[in-house]
């Protein structure tokens, strides 16, 4: 008999577990039972890139950004993002949400965002415009972040909840660091492997295997903070077969090499390119 599936409503402990967005440290939690965080950083003129995470990223930037560059943009789960050359340094707010929380806040299956960057206005219409107005009417700092947190909380209050089986699969991936076979996950929730793959990808935007890789990669990046790096040891400690296996994930999820990442990383977690 499969183990009983818990409700998708999350306890405080589960919310903390669900915050599988370990890089970078020192960001402000969104609160309200949501697994995610936000921070305001003075971003360089660019270009810079943002490594993929096991979740969804929002970038809320200056309205004077050059033509063709949205002031509020959402990247789907596992999406590596690279900016164009911006004209000057400016404060940007970066919001990260776990797939389950993003499903609720955005109000749509994340499979619809797979591999895409979408303007927030295309998803939330005038609500997104009011958020930007509220942000730019206040100076950079805590009040601006609070405007974003209120917006996210309001969206979450009435948003859809993921299927309990999808939520359990996510929690198990996080708690095991992604080191659990998909077949075992399917057996735990009482679904076939193919049905789990389909429903999990539909609601989170990625397959369980890809999410497991993203969780592992995020923990690897966190381990690099403030420590000398021996790549052979780091690779083994985080479940990579060898350094070439680790290099492939850097190329896929950060669009760079490990050495370039270390030399170009910024406090916000982005990488100057």
PEHU-V860328 format. One record per pair of residues at least 4 apart in sequence whose ideal C-beta (glycine too) atoms are under 8 Angstrom apart, sorted by the first residue. I is the first residue (numbers start at 1). J is the second residue. Records with the same first field share a line. If there is no record, write none. Layout:
I->J / J
//
This chain:
2->187 / 188 / 189 / 190
3->188
5->164 / 165 / 168 / 189 / 190
6->164 / 167 / 168
7->164 / 167
8->100 / 161 / 162 / 163 / 164 / 166 / 167
9->161
10->14 / 15 / 18 / 33 / 35 / 100 / 167
11->15
12->16 / 33
13->17
14->18 / 171
15->19 / 33 / 34 / 35
16->35
17->171 / 174 / 175
18->35 / 98 / 100 / 101 / 170 / 171 / 174
19->29 / 35 / 36 / 37 / 98
20->35 / 54 / 55 / 98 / 173 / 174 / 215 / 218
21->35 / 36 / 37 / 53 / 54 / 55 / 96 / 98 / 218
22->218 / 219 / 221 / 222
23->51 / 53 / 218 / 221 / 222 / 225 / 269
24->221 / 222 / 225 / 267 / 268 / 269
25->222 / 225
26->39
27->37 / 38 / 39 / 96
28->37 / 38 / 39 / 145
29->36 / 37
30->34 / 35 / 36 / 37 / 38 / 95 / 97 / 101 / 149 / 152 / 153
31->149 / 153
32->149 / 152 / 153 / 156
33->156
34->97 / 101 / 104 / 105 / 152 / 153 / 156
35->97 / 98 / 100 / 101
36->55 / 95 / 96 / 97 / 98 / 101 / 102 / 152
37->95 / 96
38->93 / 94 / 95 / 96 / 145 / 148 / 149
39->93 / 94 / 145 / 268
40->91 / 92 / 93 / 94 / 140 / 141 / 144 / 145
41->91 / 92 / 94 / 266 / 267 / 268
42->89 / 90 / 91 / 92
43->48 / 61 / 86 / 89 / 90 / 91 / 92 / 266 / 268 / 270
44->48 / 89 / 266 / 272
45->85 / 86 / 87 / 88 / 89
46->83 / 84 / 85 / 86
47->82 / 83 / 84 / 85 / 86 / 272 / 273
48->82 / 83 / 266 / 270 / 271 / 272 / 273
49->80 / 81 / 82 / 83 / 254 / 255 / 256 / 270 / 271 / 273
50->57 / 59 / 75 / 80 / 81 / 82 / 94 / 269 / 270 / 271
51->80 / 217 / 221 / 253 / 254 / 255 / 261 / 269 / 270 / 271
52->78 / 79 / 80 / 214 / 217 / 252 / 253 / 254
53->57 / 77 / 78 / 96 / 214 / 218
54->77 / 78 / 98 / 99 / 206 / 211 / 214 / 215 / 218
55->77 / 96 / 97 / 98 / 99 / 101 / 102
56->74 / 75 / 76 / 77 / 96 / 97 / 99 / 102 / 106 / 110 / 113 / 205
57->74 / 75 / 79 / 81 / 94 / 95 / 96
58->72 / 73 / 74 / 75 / 93 / 94 / 95 / 96 / 97 / 120
59->72 / 73 / 75 / 81 / 92 / 93 / 94
60->71 / 72 / 92 / 93 / 94 / 95 / 120 / 131 / 132 / 135 / 148
61->65 / 69 / 70 / 71 / 72 / 73 / 90 / 92 / 93
62->71 / 90 / 91 / 92 / 136
63->71 / 132 / 136
64->90
65->69 / 70 / 71 / 86 / 87 / 90
66->84 / 86 / 87
68->84
69->83 / 84 / 86
70->119 / 120 / 121
71->132
72->119 / 120 / 121 / 128 / 131 / 132
73->117 / 118 / 119 / 120
74->106 / 113 / 117 / 118 / 119 / 120 / 123
75->79 / 81 / 113 / 116 / 117
76->110 / 113 / 114 / 115 / 116 / 117 / 118 / 205
77->99 / 102 / 110 / 113 / 114 / 204 / 205 / 206 / 211 / 214
78->205 / 206 / 210 / 211 / 214 / 253
79->113 / 115 / 116 / 117
80->252 / 253 / 254 / 255
81->117
82->255 / 273
86->90
91->140 / 144
92->268
93->135 / 144 / 145 / 148
94->268 / 269
95->148 / 152
97->101 / 102 / 105 / 152
98->102 / 170
99->103 / 110 / 162 / 170 / 203 / 204 / 205 / 206 / 211
100->104 / 162 / 166 / 167 / 170 / 204
101->105 / 156
102->106 / 110
103->108 / 109 / 110 / 159 / 160 / 161 / 162 / 203 / 204
104->155 / 156 / 159 / 160 / 161 / 162
105->152 / 155 / 156 / 159
106->110 / 113 / 123 / 155 / 159
107->123 / 155 / 159 / 160
108->112 / 113 / 123
109->202 / 203 / 205
110->114 / 202 / 203 / 204 / 205
111->201 / 202 / 203 / 204 / 205
113->118 / 205
114->201 / 205 / 206
118->122 / 123
119->123 / 128
120->124 / 128 / 131
121->125 / 128 / 129
123->128
124->128 / 155
125->129
126->130
127->131 / 151 / 155
128->132
129->133
130->134
131->135 / 147 / 148 / 151
132->136
133->137
134->138 / 147 / 151
135->144 / 147 / 148
138->143 / 144 / 147
139->143 / 144
140->144
141->145
142->146
143->147
144->148
145->149
146->150
147->151
148->152
149->153
150->154
151->155
152->156
153->157
155->159
161->167
162->166 / 167 / 170 / 203 / 204
163->167 / 199 / 203
164->168
165->169 / 189 / 190 / 191 / 196 / 199
166->170 / 199 / 200 / 203 / 204
167->171
168->172 / 188 / 189
169->173 / 185 / 188 / 189 / 196 / 200 / 208
170->174 / 204 / 211
171->175
172->176 / 180 / 185 / 188
173->178 / 180 / 185 / 208 / 211 / 212 / 215
174->215
176->180
177->215 / 216 / 219 / 239
178->211 / 212 / 213 / 214 / 215 / 216 / 239
179->212 / 216 / 239
180->184 / 185 / 212
181->185
182->186 / 193 / 196 / 197 / 208 / 209
183->187 / 193
184->188
185->189 / 196 / 208
186->191 / 192 / 193 / 195 / 196
189->196
191->195 / 196 / 199
192->196
193->197
194->198
195->199
196->200 / 208
197->201 / 207 / 208
198->202
199->203
200->204 / 206 / 207 / 208 / 211
201->205 / 206 / 207
204->211
206->210 / 211 / 214
207->211
208->212
209->213
210->214
211->215
212->216
213->217 / 249 / 253
214->218 / 253
215->219
216->220 / 238 / 239 / 240 / 249
217->221 / 249 / 253 / 254
218->222
219->223 / 238
220->224 / 234 / 238 / 246 / 249
221->225 / 269
223->227 / 234 / 237 / 238
224->229 / 234 / 261 / 262
229->234 / 258 / 262
230->234
231->235 / 243 / 246 / 258
232->236 / 242 / 243
233->237
234->238 / 246
235->240 / 241 / 242 / 243 / 245 / 246
236->240
238->246
240->245 / 246 / 249
241->245
242->246
243->247
244->248
245->249
246->250 / 258
247->251 / 257 / 258
248->252
249->253
250->254 / 256 / 257 / 258 / 261
251->255 / 256 / 257
254->261 / 271
255->273
256->260 / 261 / 264 / 271 / 273
257->261
258->262
259->263
260->264 / 271
261->265 / 271
264->271 / 272 / 273
265->269 / 270 / 271 / 272
266->270 / 271 / 272
//
